[in-house]
Amino acid sequence: MTIVVVGCGSTTPPSTIPSSAPTPSQTAAVPSPSGSLTPLSSAELSAIYTDINAQVRTIRGLDEKQPVQPTILSRDEMSALLTKQINEDTPPAILGAYERLYHALGVLPPADKLSDVYGDLLESQVAGLYVPTDKKLYVVSKGGGVGPIEKVYYSHEYTHALQDQNFDLVGFQPDSLADQSDRQLARQALVEGDAYVTMTYWLQQNLRTGEMGAIIAAGNDPEAKAALEKIPPLIASQILFAALNGTVWALGLQMQGGFPAIDAAFADPPQSTEQVLHPDKWASREPPIDVELPADLAKKLGAGWSIGLQDTFGEHQLGVWITGAVPTAGLPEPPPDAVAGWGGDRMALLDGPGGAWAVVFRTEWETDKDAAEFEAGIAPSVQNAAGPGQVLPGEGGRVRWIVIGSVDAVLARVSGVLGLAG
């Protein structure tokens, strides 16, 4: 499961984008002399946003099929909205299963609730939000007015509205991908990367030099950075990958083929984070290997065992699990060498009687060497899990299994059922 939030936050776009797109007319900001924002009338707000809409459409080259006007929220109101979206978009059973998974992997402290972590992450990082299911756009404003920061956030969110009207963002992340986190992340990287590229072109062409300082300061907000550092890296990476790696990837498309190249990607989206991380994999459309786990795994384990969830982690999440780090300087981190040559993977969380549990990964790699490097790289993370674990070879030289159990007896039982030598 990934955090599918169509919004923008305090993350500064990682690349400087050349001002090669058409230049629309300037839009003045409205800060008061003291630096606080002056509340504006509905008519004044509407005029500002109407201008930005036209400017963004000129840059992005997409038509507005339905009028768009934002709702201005305070930070507390945005926090309440994000909590509501998490509760509505994520079934409690799924959220609970991922909480158990992250506890088992040792990446979420045992006392922490995943819903609280998601809420803290989004509250600290999201300053604007477009909700495709409701067709509503929200922007945070501390004083109820509109300054350069609010305008930049709005240009990002308005891009999401245009994406939705032209490409159907709800259909772009269908329910069929609910157990395909890697594919979800790759698609979200396109959605967010496109919006960040468009936003950056907009701010370059429409903000004065003095106003850029406010944008840079917002991207270096120490409170937001401190909040981010408290979030487990594997969870934080889900929102940062789309913002950082997605921007670099989308910029590459736009520089080569203009925004029509990004339009084409919505029709033929990336299938894995590997394709986003490695331009050559995207250029060749190298597909991920469809990895499957035994369908009767829970049955073979015996009475009381069931599959809590299945998912595909992909190169990005496996890499973050290994490094335990997220970007801190506004630039995407390259994946570790241990996940180079990723081919595919499949994970299952197994719930057993009396609180027993197990986690199983089957991973496939492009070469025997890639598999061996992954085994060495992931071993420390497996040893730091909440229960005993092993990295074991599978058939051939390109398969590696990860098996983690709540206790040694569970580890041995699961490994035996899978036919793996402990």
C-alpha positions as CSV (number, residue, x, y, z in Angstrom):
1,M,0.0,0.0,0.0
2,T,1.3,3.5,-0.8
3,I,0.0,6.8,0.3
4,V,-1.8,8.0,-2.8
5,V,-2.1,11.8,-2.1
6,V,-2.5,14.1,-5.0
7,G,-1.0,17.2,-3.5
8,C,2.1,19.2,-2.9
9,G,4.1,20.0,0.1
10,S,7.2,21.5,1.6
11,T,9.5,19.4,-0.6
12,T,11.5,21.7,-3.0
13,P,11.6,20.4,-6.6
14,P,15.0,18.8,-7.0
15,S,16.0,20.2,-10.4
16,T,16.3,23.7,-11.9
17,I,14.1,23.7,-14.9
18,P,15.1,25.9,-17.8
19,S,12.5,28.6,-18.8
20,S,11.8,27.2,-22.2
21,A,8.0,27.0,-21.9
22,P,5.7,29.8,-23.2
23,T,5.8,32.8,-20.9
24,P,2.4,34.0,-19.8
25,S,1.6,37.4,-18.2
26,Q,2.9,38.2,-14.7
27,T,0.7,37.9,-11.7
28,A,1.4,40.1,-8.7
29,A,1.6,38.8,-5.2
30,V,-0.3,40.4,-2.4
31,P,1.7,40.3,0.9
32,S,1.3,43.2,3.2
33,P,4.4,45.3,4.1
34,S,4.8,43.3,7.3
35,G,5.0,40.1,5.4
36,S,1.6,38.7,6.6
37,L,-1.1,38.1,4.1
38,T,-4.0,40.5,3.6
39,P,-7.4,38.7,3.4
40,L,-9.0,39.3,0.0
41,S,-12.6,39.4,-1.2
42,S,-14.1,36.5,-3.1
43,A,-13.9,38.5,-6.3
44,E,-10.2,39.3,-5.7
45,L,-9.4,35.7,-5.0
46,S,-11.3,34.5,-8.0
47,A,-9.5,36.9,-10.3
48,I,-6.1,35.7,-9.0
49,Y,-6.9,32.1,-9.5
50,T,-8.5,32.6,-12.9
51,D,-5.2,34.2,-14.0
52,I,-3.1,31.3,-12.6
53,N,-5.4,28.8,-14.3
54,A,-4.8,30.4,-17.7
55,Q,-1.1,30.5,-17.1
56,V,-0.9,26.9,-16.1
57,R,-3.0,25.8,-19.1
58,T,-0.6,27.7,-21.4
59,I,2.4,26.0,-19.9
60,R,0.9,22.5,-19.5
61,G,-1.1,22.4,-22.8
62,L,-4.2,20.8,-21.3
63,D,-7.7,22.0,-21.6
64,E,-10.0,22.9,-18.6
65,K,-13.2,20.9,-19.1
66,Q,-14.8,22.1,-15.9
67,P,-14.2,25.3,-13.9
68,V,-11.9,25.0,-11.0
69,Q,-11.8,27.2,-7.9
70,P,-9.9,26.3,-4.7
71,T,-11.1,26.1,-1.1
72,I,-8.7,28.0,1.3
73,L,-8.0,26.1,4.5
74,S,-6.1,26.8,7.7
75,R,-3.4,24.3,8.7
76,D,-5.7,22.7,11.2
77,E,-8.5,22.4,8.6
78,M,-6.0,20.7,6.2
79,S,-5.0,18.3,9.0
80,A,-8.6,17.4,9.6
81,L,-9.2,16.9,5.8
82,L,-6.1,14.6,5.5
83,T,-7.3,12.5,8.4
84,K,-10.7,12.2,6.8
85,Q,-9.1,11.1,3.5
86,I,-7.0,8.5,5.2
87,N,-10.0,7.0,7.0
88,E,-12.1,7.0,3.8
89,D,-9.5,5.8,1.4
90,T,-8.0,3.0,3.4
91,P,-10.1,0.1,4.8
92,P,-9.2,-0.5,8.5
93,A,-8.4,-4.1,7.8
94,I,-5.8,-3.1,5.2
95,L,-4.3,-0.4,7.4
96,G,-4.1,-2.9,10.2
97,A,-2.4,-5.5,8.0
98,Y,0.3,-3.0,6.9
99,E,0.8,-1.9,10.5
100,R,1.5,-5.5,11.5
101,L,3.8,-5.9,8.5
102,Y,5.9,-2.8,9.3
103,H,6.1,-3.9,13.0
104,A,7.3,-7.3,11.8
105,L,9.9,-5.9,9.5
106,G,11.2,-3.7,12.4
107,V,10.7,-0.5,10.5
108,L,7.8,0.8,12.7
109,P,8.3,0.9,16.5
110,P,6.0,-1.6,18.2
111,A,4.0,1.1,20.1
112,D,3.4,3.3,17.0
113,K,0.1,3.3,15.1
114,L,0.4,3.5,11.3
115,S,-2.6,5.8,11.0
116,D,-0.9,8.3,13.3
117,V,2.3,8.0,11.4
118,Y,0.5,8.6,8.1
119,G,-1.3,11.6,9.6
120,D,1.9,13.1,10.9
121,L,3.7,12.6,7.6
122,L,0.9,14.2,5.5
123,E,0.2,17.0,8.0
124,S,3.9,18.0,8.0
125,Q,4.5,17.7,4.2
126,V,1.2,18.5,2.4
127,A,0.2,22.2,1.9
128,G,-2.2,21.7,-0.9
129,L,-4.5,18.8,-2.0
130,Y,-6.6,17.9,-4.9
131,V,-9.2,15.1,-4.3
132,P,-10.1,13.4,-7.5
133,T,-13.1,11.6,-6.1
134,D,-14.7,14.9,-5.1
135,K,-13.2,17.1,-7.8
136,K,-12.2,19.6,-5.1
137,L,-9.0,21.5,-4.7
138,Y,-7.6,22.8,-1.3
139,V,-4.7,25.1,-0.5
140,V,-3.4,26.0,3.0
141,S,-3.1,29.7,3.8
142,K,-2.0,30.9,7.3
143,G,-3.7,34.2,7.0
144,G,-6.5,33.5,4.6
145,G,-4.9,35.6,1.8
146,V,-2.7,34.7,-1.2
147,G,1.0,35.3,-1.4
148,P,3.7,33.7,-3.5
149,I,3.7,30.4,-1.6
150,E,0.0,30.0,-1.9
151,K,0.1,30.7,-5.6
152,V,2.8,28.2,-6.2
153,Y,1.0,25.5,-4.3
154,Y,-2.2,26.4,-6.2
155,S,-0.4,26.0,-9.6
156,H,0.6,22.5,-8.6
157,E,-2.9,21.5,-7.4
158,Y,-4.5,23.0,-10.5
159,T,-2.2,20.9,-12.6
160,H,-3.7,17.8,-10.8
161,A,-7.2,19.1,-11.6
162,L,-6.2,19.3,-15.3
163,Q,-4.7,15.8,-15.1
164,D,-7.9,14.5,-13.7
165,Q,-10.1,16.2,-16.3
166,N,-7.9,14.9,-19.1
167,F,-6.6,11.5,-17.8
168,D,-9.0,10.4,-15.0
169,L,-6.8,10.1,-11.9
170,V,-9.3,7.8,-10.2
171,G,-9.1,5.3,-13.1
172,F,-5.3,5.8,-13.2
173,Q,-4.9,4.3,-9.8
174,P,-7.6,1.5,-9.9
175,D,-8.5,-0.8,-7.1
176,S,-6.8,-3.6,-9.0
177,L,-3.4,-2.1,-8.0
178,A,-4.3,-2.2,-4.2
179,D,-1.7,-5.0,-3.7
180,Q,0.8,-3.6,-6.1
181,S,2.6,-0.8,-4.2
182,D,5.5,-0.7,-6.6
183,R,3.3,-0.1,-9.6
184,Q,1.2,2.5,-7.6
185,L,4.4,4.4,-6.7
186,A,5.5,4.4,-10.3
187,R,2.2,5.9,-11.4
188,Q,2.2,8.4,-8.6
189,A,5.7,9.5,-9.6
190,L,4.2,10.4,-13.0
191,V,1.3,12.3,-11.5
192,E,3.4,14.2,-9.0
193,G,6.4,14.7,-11.2
194,D,4.3,16.3,-13.9
195,A,2.7,18.7,-11.4
196,Y,6.1,19.6,-9.9
197,V,7.6,20.3,-13.4
198,T,4.6,22.4,-14.4
199,M,4.7,24.2,-11.0
200,T,8.4,25.0,-11.4
201,Y,7.9,26.4,-14.9
202,W,5.1,28.5,-13.5
203,L,7.0,30.0,-10.6
204,Q,10.0,30.8,-12.8
205,Q,7.8,32.7,-15.2
206,N,5.5,34.4,-12.8
207,L,7.3,35.2,-9.5
208,R,9.6,38.2,-9.0
209,T,13.1,37.7,-7.6
210,G,12.2,38.8,-4.1
211,E,9.3,36.4,-4.0
212,M,11.5,33.4,-4.8
213,G,13.1,33.8,-1.3
214,A,9.8,32.9,0.3
215,I,9.5,29.7,-1.8
216,I,13.1,28.6,-1.0
217,A,12.4,29.3,2.7
218,A,9.2,27.2,2.5
219,G,11.1,24.3,1.0
220,N,13.6,24.5,3.9
221,D,11.1,24.7,6.7
222,P,12.9,23.4,9.7
223,E,9.7,22.2,11.4
224,A,8.7,20.2,8.3
225,K,12.1,18.7,8.1
226,A,12.1,17.8,11.8
227,A,8.7,16.2,11.5
228,L,9.9,14.2,8.4
229,E,12.9,12.9,10.3
230,K,10.6,11.3,12.9
231,I,8.8,9.3,10.2
232,P,10.1,5.8,9.6
233,P,12.0,6.0,6.3
234,L,10.2,3.2,4.5
235,I,6.9,5.1,5.1
236,A,8.3,8.6,4.4
237,S,9.8,7.4,1.2
238,Q,6.4,6.7,-0.3
239,I,5.5,10.4,-0.5
240,L,9.1,11.5,-1.2
241,F,9.7,9.1,-4.1
242,A,6.8,10.6,-6.1
243,A,7.9,14.2,-5.4
244,L,11.6,13.8,-5.9
245,N,12.3,10.9,-8.2
246,G,9.1,11.6,-10.0
247,T,10.1,15.2,-10.8
248,V,13.5,14.1,-12.1
249,W,11.9,11.4,-14.3
250,A,9.1,13.6,-15.6
251,L,11.6,16.4,-16.3
252,G,13.6,14.0,-18.5
253,L,10.4,13.2,-20.5
254,Q,9.5,16.8,-20.8
255,M,13.0,17.9,-21.9
256,Q,13.1,15.3,-24.6
257,G,9.6,15.5,-26.0
258,G,7.8,18.4,-24.4
259,F,4.6,17.9,-22.4
260,P,3.2,15.7,-25.1
261,A,5.7,13.1,-23.9
262,I,4.2,13.3,-20.5
263,D,0.7,13.0,-21.9
264,A,1.8,9.8,-23.7
265,A,3.1,8.4,-20.4
266,F,-0.4,8.7,-18.9
267,A,-1.6,6.4,-21.7
268,D,1.4,4.1,-21.2
269,P,2.5,4.6,-17.6
270,P,5.6,3.1,-15.9
271,Q,5.1,-0.4,-14.6
272,S,7.7,-0.3,-11.8
273,T,9.8,2.1,-9.8
274,E,12.8,0.5,-11.6
275,Q,11.6,2.2,-14.8
276,V,11.4,5.5,-13.0
277,L,14.8,5.1,-11.3
278,H,16.6,3.9,-14.5
279,P,15.8,5.8,-17.8
280,D,17.1,3.0,-19.9
281,K,14.6,0.6,-18.3
282,W,11.8,3.0,-19.2
283,A,13.1,3.6,-22.7
284,S,13.1,-0.2,-23.4
285,R,9.9,-0.7,-21.4
286,E,11.5,-3.6,-19.5
287,P,8.6,-5.2,-17.7
288,P,8.9,-6.5,-14.1
289,I,8.9,-10.2,-13.6
290,D,5.4,-11.4,-12.4
291,V,6.4,-13.2,-9.2
292,E,3.9,-15.4,-7.4
293,L,3.8,-17.1,-4.0
294,P,2.4,-20.6,-3.5
295,A,-1.4,-20.3,-3.4
296,D,-1.7,-22.9,-0.7
297,L,0.9,-21.5,1.6
298,A,-1.4,-20.7,4.5
299,K,-3.2,-24.0,4.1
300,K,0.1,-25.9,4.3
301,L,1.0,-24.1,7.5
302,G,-2.0,-25.6,9.2
303,A,-5.1,-24.6,11.1
304,G,-5.4,-20.9,12.2
305,W,-3.1,-19.6,9.5
306,S,-4.2,-17.0,6.9
307,I,-2.8,-14.5,4.4
308,G,-3.0,-11.0,6.0
309,L,-2.0,-9.3,2.8
310,Q,0.2,-9.6,-0.3
311,D,2.1,-6.9,-2.0
312,T,5.0,-6.1,-4.4
313,F,7.7,-3.9,-2.9
314,G,9.8,-3.1,-5.9
315,E,13.3,-1.7,-6.3
316,H,12.6,1.5,-4.5
317,Q,11.1,0.2,-1.3
318,L,13.5,-2.7,-1.0
319,G,16.3,-0.2,-1.4
320,V,15.0,2.0,1.4
321,W,14.5,-1.0,3.6
322,I,18.2,-1.7,3.1
323,T,19.5,1.9,3.6
324,G,17.0,3.0,6.2
325,A,17.4,6.6,4.8
326,V,15.3,9.2,3.0
327,P,16.5,12.3,1.1
328,T,17.3,15.2,3.4
329,A,18.7,17.8,0.9
330,G,15.8,18.0,-1.5
331,L,17.5,15.6,-4.0
332,P,16.6,12.0,-4.7
333,E,18.9,9.4,-3.4
334,P,20.2,6.8,-5.9
335,P,19.2,3.3,-5.0
336,P,21.8,1.1,-3.3
337,D,23.8,-1.3,-5.5
338,A,22.2,-4.2,-3.7
339,V,19.0,-3.7,-5.5
340,A,20.5,-3.1,-9.0
341,G,19.2,-5.8,-11.3
342,W,15.8,-6.2,-9.5
343,G,13.5,-8.3,-11.6
344,G,10.4,-8.7,-9.5
345,D,9.2,-9.7,-6.0
346,R,6.2,-10.7,-4.0
347,M,5.6,-10.5,-0.3
348,A,3.0,-12.1,2.0
349,L,2.2,-11.4,5.6
350,L,0.9,-14.5,7.3
351,D,-1.2,-14.4,10.5
352,G,-1.2,-17.4,12.7
353,P,-2.8,-18.8,15.9
354,G,-1.9,-17.3,19.3
355,G,-0.4,-14.2,17.8
356,A,2.1,-16.0,15.6
357,W,3.1,-14.4,12.4
358,A,5.5,-14.6,9.5
359,V,6.6,-12.5,6.5
360,V,7.7,-14.1,3.3
361,F,9.4,-12.5,0.3
362,R,10.2,-14.1,-3.0
363,T,12.6,-12.0,-5.1
364,E,13.9,-12.6,-8.6
365,W,17.0,-10.9,-10.1
366,E,18.5,-10.4,-13.5
367,T,21.7,-12.3,-12.8
368,D,23.1,-14.6,-10.2
369,K,25.5,-11.8,-9.2
370,D,22.6,-9.4,-8.6
371,A,20.9,-12.0,-6.4
372,A,24.0,-12.5,-4.3
373,E,24.5,-8.8,-3.9
374,F,20.9,-8.4,-2.7
375,E,21.4,-11.3,-0.2
376,A,24.4,-9.5,1.3
377,G,22.8,-6.1,1.3
378,I,19.4,-7.1,2.8
379,A,20.8,-9.4,5.5
380,P,21.3,-6.7,8.2
381,S,17.8,-5.4,7.7
382,V,16.4,-9.0,8.1
383,Q,18.4,-9.4,11.3
384,N,16.9,-6.2,12.6
385,A,13.3,-7.5,12.1
386,A,11.0,-8.1,15.0
387,G,11.6,-11.8,14.8
388,P,14.2,-14.3,13.6
389,G,14.8,-14.2,9.9
390,Q,16.9,-15.6,7.1
391,V,17.7,-14.9,3.4
392,L,17.7,-18.2,1.5
393,P,18.4,-19.2,-2.0
394,G,15.6,-20.5,-4.2
395,E,15.7,-22.5,-7.5
396,G,18.4,-21.5,-9.9
397,G,20.8,-18.7,-9.0
398,R,18.6,-15.7,-9.4
399,V,16.0,-16.3,-6.7
400,R,16.3,-15.2,-3.1
401,W,13.7,-15.8,-0.4
402,I,13.3,-13.7,2.8
403,V,11.6,-15.5,5.6
404,I,10.9,-13.9,9.0
405,G,9.0,-15.5,11.8
406,S,7.6,-14.4,15.1
407,V,9.7,-17.1,16.8
408,D,12.3,-19.7,15.7
409,A,9.7,-22.5,15.5
410,V,7.6,-20.4,13.1
411,L,10.6,-19.5,11.0
412,A,11.6,-23.2,10.7
413,R,8.0,-24.2,9.9
414,V,7.5,-21.6,7.1
415,S,10.9,-22.4,5.6
416,G,10.1,-26.1,5.6
417,V,6.8,-25.6,3.9
418,L,8.5,-23.6,1.2
419,G,11.1,-26.3,0.7
420,L,13.9,-24.0,1.7
421,A,17.1,-25.2,3.5
422,G,17.5,-23.3,6.8
